[in-house]
Amino acid sequence: MKKVSFAEFGGPDVLQLIDAEEPHAGPGQVRIAVRAAGVNPADWRIREGQVLKAHPVVLPAGVGLDAAGVVDEVGEGVEGVEAGDHVFGEGSSTYAEFAVLSAWARMPEGLTFEEAAGYPSVVETALRILREVGVRSGQTLLVSGASGGVGSAVLQIARDRGIAVIGTAGAANQDYLRSLGALATTYGEGWVDRVRQLGHVDAALDLAGSGVIGELVELTGDPQKVISIADLEAPKFGVRFSGVAGSVPDALAEAAALISRGRLHIPVEKAYPLAEAAAAHIDSQAGHTRGRRVVVV
């Protein structure tokens, strides 16, 4: 089978499309014929060797955590799913023609494989950081870097829970944030004052890692009310860096329910062929994403 792999840590140029042996489903796993794989910042952080404590890597290594596809192999002890089912979920080395998933859910009706591949990690992350930051119905949440996949999920889940959201993003994504129910403003000089004009901030999430942790603490008045998933320097401000996943099966089940109720939709900004995984990483690292990027097989 074809698979994207890297034999050394480094930039996007270390990614290679190789011929590899097919993986097989072990106990508690399923194998899918991959139709699309989600592109996450974690993918290129792993490729660069940034997060070895959270994601130990044995080289050469595959790439990708999220995927959607068709079940073609069911591991021992797995119930409720069979060959031919369309699922989305998390596993390993998902930029490939076949991949093994350790957590999955049936794809909601009407969702394409490309769309479904964009949900698993971002929805798990969104649900986790909303829980960790402790924001409640009737309060206001500030989201820095709100237009990407996690931001798109956070805005919609917060709205579903009765939480008001102020989102920051580039000028081109202001209308997109408003379409998701957020009050929107741009980055850049004066952004703190612009946020204050939009309302009081009870809690804040840093999704972009753009060096704004100090300002988020200033706006909330409490470092315990700020969570970052993108700035490794956050703990220096007393702010928690959230990087350890919670229950992925529970997150997938909640994602499927929200999607089925029409309360969550994350658009696919761009899809790349398997052979152009490096370009997908370059674009992901550049930021300014609206929704999700996926690799299609």
C-alpha positions in Angstrom: 0.0 0.0 0.0 1.0 3.7 -0.3 1.8 5.5 2.9 3.3 8.9 3.9 6.3 8.4 6.1 9.4 10.2 7.5 12.8 8.7 8.4 14.1 11.8 10.3 12.7 14.8 12.1 12.6 18.0 10.1 10.6 20.2 7.8 7.9 19.1 5.3 10.6 17.9 2.9 11.3 14.9 5.1 7.9 13.4 4.1 8.0 10.7 1.6 5.3 8.6 -0.1 6.5 5.0 0.2 5.3 1.5 -0.4 4.6 -0.2 2.9 3.1 -3.4 4.4 -0.5 -3.1 5.2 -1.4 -2.8 9.0 -3.9 -5.2 10.6 -6.4 -4.7 13.3 -5.4 -5.9 16.7 -7.7 -6.6 19.7 -10.1 -3.6 20.2 -9.2 -2.1 16.8 -10.6 -1.8 13.3 -8.9 -1.3 10.1 -10.3 1.0 7.4 -9.7 1.6 3.8 -8.9 5.2 4.2 -10.8 7.7 2.1 -9.5 10.9 3.8 -7.2 11.8 6.7 -7.4 15.0 8.7 -4.4 17.3 8.8 -3.7 18.5 12.3 -1.0 20.8 13.8 -0.1 17.8 15.9 1.0 16.0 12.7 3.7 18.5 11.9 4.7 19.0 15.5 5.3 15.2 15.6 7.2 15.4 12.3 9.4 18.1 13.8 10.0 16.1 17.0 8.4 18.9 19.1 6.1 16.7 21.3 8.1 13.5 21.9 6.9 13.2 25.5 3.2 13.1 24.5 3.8 11.3 21.2 6.9 9.0 21.3 8.1 8.3 17.8 10.1 5.3 16.4 11.7 6.2 13.1 10.8 5.7 10.3 7.3 6.7 11.2 3.9 7.2 9.6 1.9 10.4 9.7 -1.6 11.2 10.8 -4.0 10.6 13.6 -7.5 11.2 12.1 -9.3 9.4 9.3 -12.6 8.4 7.7 -13.1 5.4 5.6 -14.7 2.0 5.1 -14.2 -0.8 7.7 -12.5 -3.8 6.1 -11.1 -5.7 9.2 -12.5 -6.0 12.7 -10.2 -6.9 15.6 -10.9 -9.4 18.4 -13.4 -8.2 21.0 -14.9 -5.5 18.8 -18.7 -5.3 18.6 -21.2 -3.1 16.9 -19.2 -2.6 13.7 -18.6 -4.7 10.7 -16.9 -4.7 7.3 -18.4 -2.2 5.0 -19.4 0.3 7.7 -18.5 4.0 7.1 -16.6 5.3 10.2 -14.5 8.2 11.3 -12.0 8.2 14.2 -8.5 8.3 15.6 -5.6 5.9 15.0 -2.1 6.1 13.7 -0.3 6.5 10.3 -3.6 7.6 8.7 -2.0 9.3 5.7 -2.1 5.9 4.0 -4.4 3.6 1.9 -5.1 1.5 5.0 -5.0 2.5 8.7 -5.9 1.0 12.0 -8.2 3.0 14.3 -8.3 2.6 18.1 -11.4 4.9 18.5 -14.2 5.4 16.0 -17.9 6.2 15.4 -20.3 5.7 12.5 -20.3 8.6 10.2 -23.5 10.7 10.5 -25.8 10.5 7.5 -25.0 13.1 4.8 -21.4 13.6 5.8 -18.7 13.1 3.2 -15.5 11.2 4.0 -13.5 14.4 3.5 -15.7 16.3 6.0 -15.8 13.4 8.5 -12.0 13.1 8.5 -11.7 16.7 9.8 -13.7 16.1 13.1 -12.0 13.6 15.5 -9.0 15.4 17.0 -10.5 18.9 16.8 -13.8 18.0 18.5 -12.0 16.0 21.2 -9.7 19.0 21.7 -12.6 21.5 21.7 -14.6 19.5 24.2 -11.6 19.0 26.5 -10.5 22.7 26.6 -14.0 23.9 27.1 -14.2 21.5 30.1 -10.8 22.5 31.4 -11.4 26.3 31.2 -14.6 25.9 33.2 -16.7 28.4 31.2 -20.5 28.1 31.8 -23.8 29.0 30.2 -24.3 32.8 30.4 -20.6 33.6 30.5 -18.4 35.0 27.7 -15.4 33.1 26.2 -12.6 34.7 24.2 -11.1 32.5 21.5 -7.8 33.7 20.1 -7.3 32.1 16.7 -10.9 31.1 16.2 -11.2 30.3 12.5 -9.4 27.0 12.3 -10.7 23.5 13.0 -10.6 23.6 16.8 -11.9 27.2 16.8 -14.8 26.3 14.5 -15.8 23.5 16.8 -15.4 25.6 20.0 -17.6 28.4 18.7 -20.4 26.0 17.7 -20.3 23.8 20.8 -20.2 26.9 23.1 -23.2 28.4 21.3 -25.0 25.1 21.8 -24.3 25.4 25.5 -25.4 29.0 25.9 -21.9 30.5 26.1 -21.3 33.8 24.3 -18.0 33.9 22.3 -15.7 36.6 21.1 -13.3 35.3 18.4 -10.2 36.8 17.0 -9.0 36.0 13.5 -7.6 37.6 10.3 -9.6 40.2 8.4 -10.7 37.6 5.8 -12.3 35.4 8.4 -14.5 37.9 10.3 -17.7 37.1 8.5 -16.9 33.4 8.9 -16.7 33.8 12.7 -20.0 35.8 12.7 -21.6 33.0 10.7 -20.8 30.6 13.6 -22.4 32.9 16.1 -19.4 34.8 17.5 -18.6 38.4 18.0 -15.5 38.9 15.8 -12.5 41.2 15.8 -9.1 41.1 14.2 -5.6 40.5 15.5 -3.0 43.3 15.5 -2.4 46.5 17.3 -5.2 47.5 19.6 -6.9 44.1 19.6 -7.2 44.1 23.5 -9.1 47.3 23.4 -11.3 46.0 20.6 -12.2 42.9 22.7 -13.0 45.0 25.7 -15.4 47.1 23.6 -17.2 43.8 22.7 -17.8 42.8 26.3 -16.4 41.4 29.6 -14.3 38.2 29.2 -14.8 35.4 31.7 -12.4 32.8 30.2 -10.1 32.6 27.2 -8.6 30.0 24.9 -5.3 30.4 22.9 -5.5 28.3 19.8 -3.0 30.1 17.6 0.2 30.3 19.8 0.7 33.9 18.6 2.3 35.2 21.8 -0.9 36.7 23.4 -1.0 34.7 26.7 -0.1 37.8 28.8 -3.0 39.7 27.2 -5.4 36.9 27.7 -4.5 36.7 31.4 -5.0 40.5 31.6 -8.4 40.3 30.0 -9.7 37.4 32.2 -7.9 38.6 35.4 -6.9 35.0 36.2 -4.4 32.7 34.6 -6.5 29.8 35.7 -9.2 31.0 33.3 -6.9 30.7 30.3 -6.0 27.5 28.4 -3.5 27.2 25.5 -3.1 24.4 23.0 -0.5 26.2 20.9 2.0 28.1 23.1 4.5 26.0 24.9 5.5 29.1 26.9 2.1 29.3 28.5 3.1 27.8 31.9 5.5 30.7 32.4 2.3 32.9 32.8 0.6 30.3 35.1 -1.5 29.2 32.2 -2.2 25.5 31.6 -1.0 24.0 28.3 -3.5 21.3 27.3 -2.0 18.6 25.2 -3.3 15.2 26.6 -6.4 13.8 25.0 -9.4 12.8 27.0 -11.9 10.1 26.0 -11.9 10.0 22.2 -14.8 7.5 21.9 -17.0 9.9 24.1 -15.9 12.9 22.0 -16.7 11.1 18.7 -20.1 10.1 20.1 -20.8 13.7 21.1 -19.6 15.0 17.7 -21.9 12.6 15.9 -24.8 13.8 17.9 -24.1 17.4 17.3 -23.6 16.9 13.6 -26.8 14.9 13.4 -28.7 17.7 15.2 -27.3 20.3 12.8 -25.4 22.0 15.6 -21.9 21.4 14.3 -20.4 21.7 10.8 -16.7 22.2 10.1 -16.0 23.0 6.4 -13.1 21.6 4.5 -11.0 24.5 3.2 -8.8 22.3 1.0 -8.1 18.7 0.2 -4.7 17.4 -1.0 -3.8 14.1 -2.7 -1.7 11.7 -0.7 1.4 12.6 -2.7 1.0 16.3 -1.6 1.1 15.8 2.1 4.1 18.1 2.4 2.1 20.9 0.9 -0.7 20.3 3.3 1.7 20.6 6.2 3.2 23.8 4.8 -0.3 25.4 4.5 -1.3 24.1 8.0 1.8 25.6 9.6 1.2 28.9 7.8 -2.1 29.2 9.7 -5.1 31.4 8.7 -7.1 28.2 8.0 -10.9 28.5 7.7 -12.2 25.1 8.9 -10.1 22.0 8.0 -7.5 20.6 5.7 -7.6 17.0 4.7 -5.5 14.5 2.7 -7.6 12.3 0.3 -6.8 8.8 -0.7 
